[in-house]
Amino acid sequence: MERPETGQRQVPASEMSGTILIVDGGAQRRRTLAERLARRGWRVLEGDSLEAASRAAHGGCVEVALLDLQSLGNVALLALQAVREGSPDAEVILLTGKSQLPLVIRGMKLGAFDDVQVPVDVEVLLDKAEAALARSREKHRGPNRGAPADPGAGKP
Protein backbone atom coordinates (compact mmCIF):
# COMPACT_ATOMS: atom_id res chain seq x y z
CA MET A 1 0.00 0.00 0.00
CA GLU A 2 1.25 3.49 -0.70
CA ARG A 3 0.42 6.70 1.07
CA PRO A 4 -0.74 9.01 -1.73
CA GLU A 5 0.79 12.14 -0.20
CA THR A 6 4.30 10.67 0.06
CA GLY A 7 4.45 7.66 -2.22
CA GLN A 8 6.00 5.67 0.64
CA ARG A 9 4.99 2.13 1.43
CA GLN A 10 2.44 1.85 4.20
CA VAL A 11 2.51 -1.40 6.15
CA PRO A 12 -0.79 -3.30 6.22
CA ALA A 13 -2.41 -3.64 9.67
CA SER A 14 -1.75 -7.39 9.66
CA GLU A 15 2.01 -6.71 9.63
CA MET A 16 2.04 -4.04 12.35
CA SER A 17 4.52 -4.37 15.14
CA GLY A 18 2.49 -2.85 17.95
CA THR A 19 1.05 0.32 19.40
CA ILE A 20 3.54 2.96 20.46
CA LEU A 21 2.90 6.29 22.16
CA ILE A 22 5.33 9.15 21.58
CA VAL A 23 5.15 11.96 24.15
CA ASP A 24 7.48 14.77 23.17
CA GLY A 25 7.03 18.52 23.53
CA GLY A 26 8.98 19.05 20.30
CA ALA A 27 6.41 18.76 17.53
CA GLN A 28 8.91 18.33 14.69
CA ARG A 29 10.88 15.51 16.33
CA ARG A 30 7.66 13.83 17.45
CA ARG A 31 6.24 13.90 13.91
CA THR A 32 9.49 12.69 12.39
CA LEU A 33 9.69 9.76 14.80
CA ALA A 34 6.01 9.00 14.27
CA GLU A 35 6.43 8.88 10.50
CA ARG A 36 9.48 6.65 10.67
CA LEU A 37 7.87 4.26 13.15
CA ALA A 38 4.64 4.12 11.14
CA ARG A 39 6.62 3.21 8.02
CA ARG A 40 8.06 0.31 10.01
CA GLY A 41 4.60 -0.97 10.87
CA TRP A 42 3.89 0.59 14.25
CA ARG A 43 0.50 2.07 15.12
CA VAL A 44 1.60 5.46 16.46
CA LEU A 45 -0.16 7.65 19.01
CA GLU A 46 1.25 11.12 19.69
CA GLY A 47 1.09 13.61 22.53
CA ASP A 48 2.94 16.59 23.91
CA SER A 49 1.95 16.60 27.59
CA LEU A 50 1.14 14.62 30.70
CA GLU A 51 -2.56 14.93 29.90
CA ALA A 52 -2.05 13.60 26.38
CA ALA A 53 -0.07 10.63 27.72
CA SER A 54 -2.76 9.87 30.26
CA ARG A 55 -5.57 10.07 27.68
CA ALA A 56 -3.72 7.91 25.15
CA ALA A 57 -2.82 5.21 27.67
CA HIS A 58 -6.33 4.98 29.14
CA GLY A 59 -7.89 1.63 28.39
CA GLY A 60 -4.67 -0.34 28.07
CA CYS A 61 -4.08 0.20 24.34
CA VAL A 62 -0.43 1.36 24.62
CA GLU A 63 2.21 -1.37 24.41
CA VAL A 64 5.32 0.83 24.25
CA ALA A 65 5.74 4.50 25.16
CA LEU A 66 8.55 6.88 24.24
CA LEU A 67 8.82 9.76 26.71
CA ASP A 68 11.14 12.68 25.99
CA LEU A 69 13.00 13.85 29.09
CA GLN A 70 14.51 16.84 27.25
CA SER A 71 11.24 18.58 26.48
CA LEU A 72 9.17 17.28 29.40
CA GLY A 73 11.70 17.16 32.25
CA ASN A 74 10.17 15.91 35.51
CA VAL A 75 6.75 15.78 33.84
CA ALA A 76 8.05 12.79 31.83
CA LEU A 77 8.25 10.82 35.08
CA LEU A 78 4.63 11.69 35.86
CA ALA A 79 3.77 10.64 32.31
CA LEU A 80 5.56 7.33 32.92
CA GLN A 81 3.31 6.74 35.92
CA ALA A 82 0.22 7.77 33.95
CA VAL A 83 1.10 5.35 31.14
CA ARG A 84 1.61 2.54 33.66
CA GLU A 85 -1.75 3.28 35.27
CA GLY A 86 -3.65 3.42 31.97
CA SER A 87 -1.77 0.59 30.22
CA PRO A 88 -0.27 -1.59 32.97
CA ASP A 89 1.52 -3.91 30.55
CA ALA A 90 3.16 -1.05 28.62
CA GLU A 91 6.92 -0.67 28.57
CA VAL A 92 8.44 2.81 28.61
CA ILE A 93 11.57 4.01 26.83
CA LEU A 94 13.02 7.35 27.89
CA LEU A 95 14.51 9.69 25.27
CA THR A 96 17.39 11.40 27.02
CA GLY A 97 19.99 14.11 26.67
CA LYS A 98 23.54 13.89 27.97
CA SER A 99 22.92 15.83 31.18
CA GLN A 100 19.82 13.97 32.30
CA LEU A 101 21.31 11.05 34.21
CA PRO A 102 19.48 11.84 37.49
CA LEU A 103 16.12 11.81 35.66
CA VAL A 104 17.03 8.60 33.83
CA ILE A 105 17.89 6.91 37.14
CA ARG A 106 14.60 8.03 38.66
CA GLY A 107 12.76 6.81 35.56
CA MET A 108 14.42 3.41 35.76
CA LYS A 109 13.48 3.14 39.43
CA LEU A 110 9.88 3.88 38.41
CA GLY A 111 10.00 0.99 35.95
CA ALA A 112 11.22 2.39 32.63
CA PHE A 113 12.35 -0.36 30.28
CA ASP A 114 15.34 1.48 28.80
CA ASP A 115 16.61 4.80 27.51
CA VAL A 116 17.80 6.10 24.14
CA GLN A 117 20.06 9.10 23.72
CA VAL A 118 18.95 12.05 21.59
CA PRO A 119 19.68 12.59 18.74
CA VAL A 120 17.96 9.27 18.18
CA ASP A 121 19.55 6.52 16.14
CA VAL A 122 16.33 5.09 14.68
CA GLU A 123 17.76 1.58 14.28
CA VAL A 124 18.76 1.49 17.97
CA LEU A 125 15.33 2.85 18.91
CA LEU A 126 13.57 0.22 16.80
CA ASP A 127 15.60 -2.58 18.38
CA LYS A 128 14.74 -1.36 21.87
CA ALA A 129 11.09 -0.79 20.94
CA GLU A 130 10.79 -4.35 19.59
CA ALA A 131 12.34 -5.74 22.79
CA ALA A 132 9.97 -3.60 24.87
CA LEU A 133 7.02 -4.82 22.79
CA ALA A 134 8.01 -8.45 23.37
CA ARG A 135 8.16 -7.84 27.13
CA SER A 136 4.85 -5.96 27.11
CA ARG A 137 3.11 -8.82 25.30
CA GLU A 138 4.69 -11.38 27.60
CA LYS A 139 3.38 -9.48 30.63
CA HIS A 140 -0.04 -9.26 28.97
CA ARG A 141 -0.15 -13.01 28.44
CA GLY A 142 0.98 -13.66 32.00
CA PRO A 143 2.61 -16.84 33.26
CA ASN A 144 -0.48 -19.05 32.82
CA ARG A 145 -2.16 -17.45 29.81
CA GLY A 146 -1.81 -19.40 26.62
CA ALA A 147 -0.62 -22.51 28.48
CA PRO A 148 -2.40 -25.74 27.61
CA ALA A 149 -5.19 -26.64 29.99
CA ASP A 150 -4.42 -29.32 32.56
CA PRO A 151 -6.26 -32.40 31.27
CA GLY A 152 -6.52 -33.81 34.81
CA ALA A 153 -8.05 -30.65 36.27
CA GLY A 154 -11.46 -31.14 37.83
CA LYS A 155 -11.16 -34.96 38.01
CA PRO A 156 -11.54 -36.65 41.42
TORPA-577230 format. One line per 2 residues: their letters; for each residue x, y, z of N, C-alpha, C. Coordinates in steps of 0.02 Angstrom, whole numbers. Layout:
<sites>
A) X:Y:Z:X:Y:Z:X:Y:Z | ...
</sites>
This chain:
<sites>
ME) 42:-59:0:0:0:0:45:62:0 | 24:113:-35:62:175:-35:20:230:-6
RP) 54:275:29:21:335:53:23:385:-4 | -35:407:-28:-37:450:-86:3:515:-78
ET) 5:543:-18:39:607:-10:115:601:-12 | 143:541:1:215:533:3:242:482:-46
GQ) 199:436:-68:223:383:-111:261:329:-74 | 264:333:-7:300:284:32:255:224:47
RQ) 287:167:56:250:107:72:219:112:141 | 156:95:146:122:92:210:112:19:227
VP) 129:-1:287:126:-70:308:54:-88:324 | 29:-144:295:-39:-165:311:-47:-180:386
AS) -108:-172:412:-121:-182:483:-99:-251:506 | -105:-301:463:-88:-369:483:-13:-377:497
EM) 29:-331:471:101:-335:481:126:-287:535 | 80:-252:569:102:-202:617:139:-233:676
SG) 188:-196:699:226:-219:757:186:-212:821 | 160:-154:836:124:-143:898:103:-70:902
TI) 76:-52:960:52:16:970:103:53:1014 | 126:109:988:177:148:1023:152:219:1033
LI) 164:246:1091:145:315:1108:209:356:1112 | 210:412:1076:267:458:1079:243:521:1114
VD) 274:537:1171:258:598:1207:321:641:1208 | 317:695:1169:374:738:1159:347:809:1147
GG) 373:857:1185:352:926:1176:375:958:1112 | 424:927:1079:449:952:1015:409:923:957
AQ) 366:963:928:320:938:877:357:908:817 | 410:941:795:446:916:735:477:848:747
RR) 512:840:802:544:775:816:491:722:826 | 437:739:861:383:692:873:354:667:806
RT) 340:714:761:312:695:696:361:653:655 | 424:672:657:475:634:620:479:563:645
LA) 483:555:711:485:488:740:421:449:723 | 364:483:728:300:450:714:299:424:642
ER) 321:465:595:321:444:525:367:385:514 | 426:387:544:474:333:534:450:268:566
LA) 420:273:625:394:213:657:333:185:620 | 291:228:595:232:206:557:254:169:493
RR) 306:194:461:331:161:401:357:91:417 | 378:81:479:403:16:500:348:-29:528
GW) 286:-6:525:230:-48:543:199:-35:611 | 223:14:647:195:30:713:131:71:705
RV) 83:59:748:25:103:756:48:157:805 | 49:219:783:80:273:823:26:319:851
LE) 31:332:916:-8:383:951:41:438:971 | 18:500:968:63:556:985:32:601:1038
GD) 76:632:1077:54:681:1126:112:726:1145 | 95:782:1177:147:830:1196:144:849:1269
SL) 106:810:1310:98:830:1379:79:770:1423 | 79:782:1488:57:731:1535:-15:711:1521
EA) -58:760:1508:-128:747:1495:-137:704:1433 | -99:719:1381:-103:680:1319:-80:608:1331
AS) -28:599:1370:-3:532:1386:-56:493:1424 | -86:526:1472:-138:493:1513:-198:473:1471
RA) -221:518:1428:-279:503:1384:-263:445:1337 | -204:447:1306:-186:396:1257:-179:326:1290
AH) -153:324:1350:-141:260:1383:-204:231:1415 | -254:272:1425:-316:249:1457:-346:190:1418
GG) -363:139:1452:-395:82:1419:-346:27:1400 | -282:36:1414:-233:-17:1403:-211:-28:1332
CV) -220:21:1288:-204:10:1217:-130:22:1200 | -92:53:1245:-22:68:1231:21:8:1251
EV) 65:-13:1205:110:-69:1220:180:-43:1236 | 200:10:1202:266:41:1212:256:117:1211
AL) 290:152:1257:287:225:1258:357:253:1255 | 365:306:1215:427:344:1212:414:411:1246
LD) 451:426:1298:441:488:1335:505:529:1332 | 499:591:1309:557:634:1300:573:673:1363
LQ) 629:657:1394:650:693:1454:673:763:1439 | 700:776:1379:725:842:1363:670:894:1362
SL) 615:879:1330:562:929:1324:514:928:1383 | 508:870:1416:458:864:1470:488:869:1540
GN) 553:856:1547:585:858:1612:551:811:1662 | 540:836:1723:508:795:1776:439:772:1757
VA) 405:809:1713:338:789:1692:340:721:1656 | 396:705:1625:402:640:1592:395:583:1642
LL) 419:594:1703:413:541:1754:340:533:1776 | 303:589:1779:232:585:1793:196:550:1735
AL) 218:564:1674:188:532:1615:202:457:1617 | 262:437:1639:278:367:1646:228:333:1693
QA) 214:365:1749:166:337:1796:95:335:1766 | 77:386:1729:11:388:1697:4:333:1645
VR) 56:321:1607:55:267:1557:47:201:1592 | 85:190:1645:81:127:1683:11:116:1713
EG) -20:170:1735:-88:164:1764:-139:148:1710 | -134:181:1652:-183:171:1599:-171:108:1557
SP) -108:89:1550:-89:30:1511:-37:-9:1552 | -60:-48:1601:-13:-80:1648:40:-124:1618
DA) 27:-152:1559:76:-195:1527:126:-157:1483 | 115:-92:1475:158:-52:1431:229:-49:1458
EV) 276:-46:1412:346:-34:1429:363:37:1405 | 405:71:1444:422:141:1431:496:148:1415
IL) 510:184:1361:578:200:1342:586:276:1349 | 638:297:1383:651:368:1395:699:394:1341
LT) 681:450:1310:725:484:1264:764:536:1304 | 830:531:1304:869:570:1351:923:611:1318
GK) 942:665:1353:999:705:1333:1058:686:1378 | 1116:713:1362:1177:694:1398:1176:713:1472
SQ) 1142:767:1490:1146:791:1559:1087:769:1601 | 1052:718:1580:991:698:1615:996:633:1655
LP) 1056:615:1674:1066:553:1710:1022:547:1773 | 1017:599:1815:974:592:1874:901:575:1857
LV) 874:606:1804:806:591:1783:801:520:1756 | 851:498:1719:851:430:1692:851:380:1749
IR) 892:391:1799:895:345:1857:827:343:1891 | 797:401:1902:730:401:1933:679:365:1890
GM) 683:375:1824:638:341:1778:646:265:1780 | 708:242:1784:721:171:1788:694:142:1854
KL) 702:180:1907:674:157:1971:598:154:1970 | 567:195:1928:494:194:1920:471:141:1871
GA) 518:105:1841:500:50:1798:510:59:1724 | 547:111:1703:561:120:1631:600:59:1606
FD) 586:40:1545:618:-18:1514:690:-3:1495 | 701:56:1465:767:74:1440:768:148:1423
DV) 826:171:1399:831:240:1376:869:241:1310 | 856:294:1271:890:305:1207:912:377:1205
QV) 975:388:1188:1003:455:1186:980:493:1124 | 965:557:1134:948:603:1079:1012:638:1058
PV) 1027:646:994:984:630:937:977:554:930 | 917:534:910:898:464:909:927:429:848
DV) 959:373:860:978:326:807:916:281:798 | 881:288:743:817:254:734:824:179:737
EV) 879:152:712:888:79:714:895:55:786 | 932:92:827:938:75:898:869:80:932
LL) 833:133:917:767:143:946:720:85:926 | 721:66:863:679:11:840:695:-54:875
DK) 760:-68:884:780:-129:919:753:-129:990 | 761:-73:1024:737:-68:1093:661:-70:1097
AE) 628:-39:1048:555:-40:1047:528:-110:1036 | 560:-148:992:539:-217:979:549:-260:1042
AA) 605:-250:1077:617:-287:1139:565:-268:1193 | 549:-203:1196:498:-180:1243:430:-209:1226
LA) 415:-212:1161:351:-241:1140:347:-314:1160 | 400:-352:1150:401:-422:1169:387:-430:1243
RS) 419:-388:1284:408:-392:1356:337:-372:1374 | 311:-320:1343:243:-298:1355:193:-354:1340
RE) 202:-387:1284:156:-441:1265:163:-501:1310 | 224:-514:1333:234:-569:1380:198:-555:1446
KH) 204:-493:1470:169:-474:1531:94:-480:1522 | 69:-460:1463:-2:-463:1448:-28:-535:1450
RG) 12:-580:1422:-7:-651:1422:-5:-679:1492 | 42:-657:1532:49:-683:1600:78:-753:1600
PN) 97:-777:1659:131:-842:1663:86:-901:1644 | 20:-896:1654:-24:-953:1641:-67:-944:1579
RG) -67:-883:1550:-108:-873:1490:-76:-906:1431 | -116:-938:1391:-91:-970:1331:-61:-1039:1344
AP) -56:-1059:1408:-31:-1125:1424:-86:-1176:1412 | -68:-1237:1391:-120:-1287:1380:-156:-1302:1445
AD) -220:-1316:1440:-259:-1332:1500:-236:-1398:1528 | -239:-1405:1593:-221:-1466:1628:-276:-1517:1615
PG) -260:-1572:1579:-313:-1620:1564:-340:-1655:1625 | -302:-1657:1679:-326:-1690:1740:-364:-1644:1787
AG) -369:-1580:1769:-402:-1532:1814:-476:-1549:1819 | -502:-1547:1879:-573:-1557:1891:-592:-1631:1899
KP) -544:-1677:1891:-558:-1748:1900:-546:-1767:1973 | -586:-1811:2000:-577:-1832:2071:-515:-1874:2081
</sites>
